[in-house]
Amino acid sequence: MISLFTSTQYPTELERYVSVDAVKSRDLRGVSVLLHAATGESELDRLAWLAFALVLGLPRSGHTCVDLENIAQWAPENLENNSGEWPVVSKPWKDAVLACQKIVCTPETLDEHPRKPFVISGNKLYSARSFNEEQLVANYIKNAVAEKRVEIITGGPGSGKTTYIANQIVEQIAKNIDTESIALAAPTGLAAKRMDRALRSAVRYGIGEGNISPEMETHVNGLKKLTIHKLLKFNPSSRIQWRHNKTNRMPYDYVIVDEVSMMPLSMMARLIEALKDDARLMLVGDPFQLASVDAGTVLADIVEASNKGKTFVNTKTESHRFPLGSPVSDIAIETKAGNVAGVLEKVRLHHDTKAESKFVWVDPVADDARLQKIAREVVNHARMLCELAANANSDVQYREIIRARDEIQVICAHRKGNLGVSGWNRAVERELGVLAQEQWYLGRPVMVSKNDANTGLANGDIGVVCKDAKGARIVVFGDSEEVKTFSTTSIPQVETVHALTIHKSQGSEFAHTIVVLPKGKSRILTRELLYTGVTRAVSKLTVIATTEAITHAVNNPVRRATGLARRL
């Protein structure tokens, strides 16, 4: 056993694990606090210290639990696995954890000991909060599916998910369902705005096809599209932060949530708690896109359970944006399947250097000349935006600029480096020269980096710096149909986006999308990242990547330890 010295908050011999980044010192100190609060004692087995510290660090890693069966994935590279310092089998870890009965319990004894901070279920170690949230979500999905109170819609971009949502809303309204009882939401403000635009487009298409009456347009367009936080009336400064909760349910009979792949476990639990017992819920998203920043892969877990016959998911497979056999469709299909040989085969098959080609592959190491040609195309597009902005002063012209801005977009895996966002932005502005010498230069594309209640702008909104009729600098946001303008002094924090990250591009689409990966292997390169980047393209896709980078991405799916799929 290890004794805790009064001069430190955890045993000094654990410092070697901190030094190799196996655990964080703050998490070890957190274990110390919990241990003293529960027992008043100072002794704990080394592996128990490490296991509990790993659990406290889970919110930063995306995992909802520590999977002791696969404990090797948490092993630091600098420690020898066979040295005994980091056992790769679960038994010694599990034995060490189970010996700490004053701070850990099992699912069977949780009700008897609700204040214990940790729960071990099989070989999975949770914080009590995460265990309860996972159990809540699992029980709801199982019961609601059986009672037909929940519908899960999945599919890739252009597969008809939004059209399906529109038709379901129209069906409800046609039954004289009060529109005030229908709520539409998404995890982020930007996703909510995109949902609004997509629904408006789907309704117009339905009217044109004769499937939706024109009278319905006002009803559907009038529905509020909120963030989950606004839907639940989140107030971080209030004693009760979530106004709608298990004791104060939301008034809605039908709740539709888009971009569910971005929802972490905790947010899904808060949403479910706040639903009326008889409310219907529709969850919509693409499980192959990037997961939430916070812990959990809720949608992917539900789909995994569905693949095993445990629940039902309505998967839309037909692509209206990418026809079968197109470059984007072929590469996306092989990427989702994790087929490296298939991805590389399709990349080489569709590669075409002609100007009118739909797909171009550039190896940044072997083909610098073609890389420079792509860079010149990006610079010429930026210069065109500058020229349009210099001569625009009306809504008609602003809409043209917004449309033009989405013609070409560079999206990068990394922020830093020559092939990262910062490198591309610097290179473009250097080539623009005098046009980009001031901060708010005309034609500068900017992305809002924080939500702003005063303007209604959301983190991820993209605008272009223009001038108004009096010559004052403004920033134009919106789409090709509707624009909003703001003075440069009124908008929140922004960053230049001649290039942006693939993460920030999720949910957007661009006519010509240029996906840029680092030259070699990188932890951030994942299958989901590549898939998300590729599927942002509408009419043309350029991939700047080595075969090594593509191979690494396809072979590296996001692996988050969760227990949700098993519980469903």
N, C-alpha and C positions, 0 to 999 in steps of 0.2 A: 504494500500500500504506500501511497505517496502522501506525505504530510504537507499541509499548506502553511508556509511560513508567514509570520505577521508582516514582514517587510515587503512581501509581494502578495498579489491577489490570486496567484496561482503558482504551482510548483515551478521552481526555476528550471528544472530539467525538461519542462515542456517548451522552453524557449527555442530549442532546436527545431521544433515543429513550426513555430512562428517564423523562424529565420528562413525556412524553405517554403514559406507561404502555404503550408498544409492547412493551417487554421489562423485566425486573426486573434491578436491579443485581446481585443475588446470582447470577442465571443467567449474566450476563456474567463475573462473577468465577469461576464454575464453568468456563466455557469457557477462561479464562486458566489455571486449574490444569491442565486436561486438555491444553492446548496445550504448556505448559512441561514436563509430565511426559512427553509423547510426543516432543517435538522439542527442547526447551531453547531454542526460538526465541521471538520476541516479535512477529512480524508476521503479520497476517491481513487479508484483504479485509473491507471494511465489511459487505457483505452476508453473508459467511461468519460474521462475528461474530454478526450478528443471527439468522441461520438456526440456528446451533448453540445460541444462547441460547434461542430459541423451543422447541427440542427439550427442553432441560433443564427448561423450564417446563410441559411437556405434562401431567405428573401432576396439576397443579392445574386444568387446563382440561377434562379428560375425553378429550382427543385421544390417540391412540396414535402419531401421526406428524404431521409438517408436510407438508401437501399443497402442493407448490410450484406445481402447476397452478392452485390456487385461493389463491394467496398473498395476494390482496387481502383475504380475510377476516381476516387478522391485521393489516391496515393500521390504524394509529390514526386516529381521526377528525380529529385536529388536524394531521395532515400531508397535504399535497396530493399525491395519487397521481401527478399528472403533473409533479411537480417533480423527479423523478428520485431523490428520497430513499427512496421505497418503490416500486420497479418492480412492476407488476401482472402481468407476464408471467414465466413460469418460467425462461426461458433465462439471464438474468444471474444469478439466484440459483443455478441448477444449475451453471453454469460456475464460480462462486465457490466452491461447495462441493466440486466435483470437483478443484479445484486444491489442496485440502488433503489430499493423499493419505496424509499421516502420521497423520491422525486419523479418516479416513473411508474406507470400502471399499464394494464392491458385494456383492450376494449371492453372486456367482461367486467372489469372492476372500475371503469371510468366513472360511472354514476355514483359509486361509493366514495370516490376520491376525486371530486371535480376540480380541486385546486392543485393537483399535481401537474407540473408544467410539461411533462413528456409522456407520450403514449407509444408503446411498442406493439405493433400488430404484425404477426408473422416475423419476417425479417426486415420490416420497414419501421424506422424510428421517426416519429413526428413530434412537433410541438403540439400541445393539446389543442390549440386554436386551429392549426391546419388540419388535424385529424377530424375535428368536429365539422369544419367547413367541407371537407371532402365527403364525409358521411352524409351531410345535409344535401349536397348536390347529387350524390349517387342515389339516395333514397327518393329525392324528388323526381329525377329523370325516370327511374324505374316505375314509380307509381303513376306519374303523369303520362308516360307513354302508354301504359296499360289502360288508363282512363281516357286516352286521346285528348289530353289537355295540353300536350306539347308537340310541336312539329319541328324537326330539325332538317334544314335545307342546306345542302352543300353543293359545291361545284366551282369550277375555275372561272376566270374572267370571261364574260360574254356567254355564259352558259344558260342564261335566262333566269337567274335567281331574282333579280329586281322585277322582271316582268311577272314572275309568279307572285311576288309580294303585292304588286299593284293589283293583280287579279283577285287576290284574297281580300284585300281591303275593299275593292269595289263590290265584291260579293257580300261582305258584311254590311256595307252601306245600303246595298240594294234590299237587304232584309230589315231596313229601317233601324239599324243599330246606330245609336247616338255616336257621332264622331268624337265627342268628348270622352267616350269610354275607350277609345283606341289610342294607344301610345306607341310612338316609333322612336327608337333610340339606337345609339352606337357608343362604343367605348370612348371615343375622342370627339372633340368639336369638329375637327376636319372630316372625320368619317361620317358624322351626322350631316354635314353640309353636302358631302358627296352623295349620301343616301337621298337627300332631298332632290338634288339635280338628276340623279338616275331615275328616281320615281317620276319626276315631271316628264322626263324623256319617255319613259315606259308608258305613261298615260297617254301622251300625244301619239305614240306609235299605236296603242290600242284603239284610240279614236280613229286614226287613219285606216286601220284594218277593219273597223266596224265592230270590234269586240267590246268597246267601252263607249258609253254615251257621252256626248260633250258635256252634259249636265254634271257628270261625275268629276270633271276636272277640277272645279272649284272646291269640291269637298276634299278630294285627295290632296291637292296642293295646299289646302288650308290646315292640314294636320301638322302639328308641331313635331319637329325632328330634334330630339334632345340628346345630350350626353347622358350616360348612365348616372353620373353624379347629379345632374340637374333633375333627372327623372326621380331620383330618390331624395332630392332636396338635401344634398350634402352641405354641411356648414362646419368647416374645421375649427372654428372658434367657439362653437356651441358645446354645451355639456353633452347633449345628445347630437352627435355629429350627423347621423343619418336620420333625417326627419321621418322618412317612411321606413319602417322596420317591422319586425314580427309582431309588435304591439300596436302599430299604426300603419295599416296596410294601404297600398296605393288604391285609388278609386277605379282603376282601369279593368275592363273585362277582357281586353285583348292587347297584349304587349308583343311588339315585333322588335327584335334586336338584330342589327346588321353587323358585319365584321366581327363575329364572335371569336374568331381565331385570336384577336387582340385582347380578349377578356381574360384576366387572371382568375385564379380560383376564388380569391377573397371577394372580388367584385361580383362574380356569379352567385356566390353564397348570399351576399347582401341583396341582390336582385330577387332571388328565390324567396328569401325570408319576407320580403315586402309585397309579394303577390297575394291577391285574394285567393281563398281556397279553391274557388271555381273559375279563376281566371285562365284564359288560354295564353300560351306562350309560343312564339315562333323564334327559333334561333337560326340565323343565316350566316354562312361564311365559307371560307375556303381553308380546309385544314392543312393544306400544303404550303400556305403562306407563312410568313414569319410569325412566331408566337408572341405572346405578350411580353413586355419588359419585366413584369413582376412574375411571381411564382405560379406555375401551373400551365398545362396545355389542355384546357377543358374540351375544346372542340375536337382536337386530335384524339383525345382519350375516348370521347363518345363514338367517334368514327371507328376507332380500333375495336371497341366493344361491339359495334354494329357488324363489323367484318367477321366477328366470331359468333354472330347470331344472337347476341345478348340484348340488343335493342334495335330500333329501326331508324334509319336515316334515309331521307329522300335525296338522292344524289342526281344532280343535273349533269349529264355527260355531253350533250350536244353543244358545240361551241359556235356561236354566231359571230364572234370576233375573229377567231382563228380557224379557218377551214381545215379539215383533216388533210394532211399532206403538206400544209404550209410550214415554213421554217419554225415559226414560234410554236405551233401545235406539236410538231415532231420533237423538237428539243424539250419542250415542257413535259410531254408524255414520258420520254426516256429519263428525264431528270427525276420526276416523281417516282418512277420505278427503281431508281438507284442504279441504272444500267450505264456504267461508264462507257463501255464499248459502243452502246447504242447512241449515247449523246455525242461522242466523238465522230461516229459514223455520220450522224445527221448534220453535225457542224460542217464536216468536209463535203457532204453531199450538196448542201444548200449554198455553200460559199460561192459567191459570184462577185467579181470585182467591177462589173459594169455599173454605170452610174444609176441606171434604173432598177438595179437588183433589189430584192426584198430582204436579203441577208448578206452580211459581210462579216468575216472573221479575221481579226488582226492579231497576230502574235507580236506583242510589244518588244520582245527580245530579238526575234528573227526578221521582223519587217518594220523597221523604223520609218522607212519612206511612206508606207501606207498609214502608219500611226500619225505622222505629220500631216498627211492629206486629210485624215479625219479631223485633226485639230484645227486645220484651216477652215474646214466646213463649219465647225463650232464657232470659230472666231467670226466668220462671215455672217453667221446667223445673229451673233451678238451685235455686230456692227449694223445689221439691218434693223434690229430692235432700237438701237440708238437713233437711227435716222427716222424711223417711224415716230418715235416718241418726241423728237425735236419738232415735228410738224403736226402733231395731234393736239387738239384742244376741244374735242366734242365726244359725246358718248359713242357715236358711230365709229369714230376713229379709235377710241379706247377699246371697243370690242374687237376691232381688227388687230390691235396690238396683242390682246389677250390670246386671240386665236393663233397669231403668229408665234407667240412665246412658246406654245405647246407643240410647235412643229418639230423642234429638236430639243432633246434633254439628255445630258450626261448624268448617269447615276453610278456611283462608285461604292465598292464594298468598304473602303477605308476613308477616313477623314484626312489623314496625313499622308505625306509622301507625294512624289511626282505624279503617281497614278491615283492619288486620292483627291477628295473634294478640294482641299486647300491648294494642291498643285495645279489642278485644272483652272480654278478661279483666278489664281495668280497669273497663270499663263495667258488666259483670255484677256484680262484687264491690262496686262503688259502690252499685248498686241493692239488693244484699243487705243493705247497711248493717251493723247490729249482728251479723248472722249470720256475717259474714266479717271480723270485727275481729281475730281471732287467726290465727296462722300455720296451725295445724292445726285449722281450723274444721270442724265436722261437715258432711259433704256435699261437701267440697272434692274435686273430681276432679283427680287428679295423674297425671303421666306420668313414669316412670323415665327418666332421661337418661344413664345409664351402666350397663353390665353389672355384675352383682354375683355373684360365685361363691358367696359365703356364703349368700345367700338364694335363689339361682337365678333372681332377677329379671333381665329383659333390658331393654336400651335400647328404649323404646317401649311397655312394659307400662303399662296404665292401671288405676288403682285409685281407690277412694273412701274418704275419711277417715270412719271410724265410731267406735264405742266398744264395748268388750267388756262382759261381764256385770258386771264390777266398776267400769265407768265409765271405764276407761283408754282413751286414744286409740289407735286402731289404723288400719291401712290395709288394705282388703279388695281382693284381686285375684282374677281368675278369670273364670268365665262363669256363665250361669244354672244350670248343673248342678253345678259344683264350684268352691269358693272356697278361698283361702288368705289367712290374716291375718298381719300383721307389726306389731310395735310401730313407732311413728314414729321411734324412735331406731335401729332396726336396718336400715331400708331405705336404699338409696343416694340420691344426689341426685335430686330431683324438681322438676317445674315444674307450675303450674296449667294445666289444659286445658279450661276452658269453651269455649275455641277452641284448635285446634292447626293446624299447617301441613299442607298437602296432602301434602308429602313424608312427614311422620310418619304420615299416615293410610293410606299404601299398604299393601294387604293386609287392611285392616279393612273393616267394613261397619256402617252405622248405619241405623236405620229411617227417620228423617228427616235427610237430609244437606243442610246449608246451605253451598254453595260460594261463597266470597267472593273476588272479584278486585279489584285496584286500579282506580281510576277511569279511568286512561289507559294508555298503553303502558308496558311494563316489560320489561327483559331477562329476568327470571325467568318471564314469561308465555310458555309454550310449548304446543304442541298436546298433548304428552304430559301436561303438568300439568293441563290442562283435562279431558282424557279420564280421567285417574286420579281427579280430584275427582268428576266426574259419576258414575262407576261405583262410588262408595262407597255410593250410595243403595240401599236395599232396597225401601221402599214409597213414599217421597215425596222429591222433590228440589226444593230452592230454589236458584236461581242469582242472586246479587247481583252484577251486572256491567253496565257500559255496553256498548253495541254496539261501541264502539271497542276496549274491552278484549277482548271475545270475538273480534272480527275479528283483532286482533293475535295472540292466542293461536293461533288456527287457522292463521294464515299463518306461524307461527314454529315449525316442527318443530325438534327438537334436531338439530343438524348437527355431528357429531363426525367428525374426519378419522381414518379407519382404512383398512387395506388387507385386512382379513379376508375380506369378501365377494368381493373380486376373486380372492383366492387359492383359494377353495373351488371 
